Amino acid sequence: MTKTKIIVKWLMPVVVLLVGGVIQLATQANEHSVEQTQKQLHHLKQSVNAATQKNNLILDDKQPNIAKATKRLNELYALDWTIATQKEFDNKAKAMTPLVSQDVVKSSLDFKPDTDRMMTQTGVIMVFDHMVLMPTSASDTNVTGKVVAFVKSHYEGKPEALTRFVYNISFNPKSNTVTQLDRIGTFQLQSDSSVL
């Protein structure tokens, strides 16, 4: 064996150990960096949540009738759009009636009976997810605006779908009842995929 081959034979394990050590140090540094980033994100999320809660409290204090309308509408939509069976669909109007005026019971689509038995025919299960109220006016006697109610639905193991129902609403803070509940359609988000 030549001298060069002997040197290479002895240096190879040393080089492998050095490269392994460098890789291990780089991995540890990367793990530490990821851990630090996760901690920073966690603290940032806590700060955002705290600021949101503070803003919500300020809004509740400054606009109590909007806060009251939001609470009542959340209760109403939870009854209206959380449906797993035909029986629940048939009984929802009775459960919602104390939350609304008699005009709403008479005129709103959400109070119409399901004569086609759509729940039985389709087997769809619906769950109210959340809603967004966009007030257009607020006084001591009336809050008006638009609502987008987000409803998740699925059936027979198919992927879950999200439907956004749009309403014109009015709310009477004194009687704590919804006085207008006009479903005007669904909201669909259109986008150009080349921008995304």
Secondary structure by P-SEA (a helix, b strand, c coil): ccaaaaaaaaaaaaaaaaaaaaaaaaaaaaaaaaaaaaaaaaaaaaaaaaaaaaaaaaaaaacaaaaaaaaaaaaaaaaacccccaaaaaaccccccccccccccccccccccccccccccccbbbbbcccccccccccccbbbbbbbbbbbbbcccccbbbbbbbbbccccccccccccccccbbbbbbbccccc
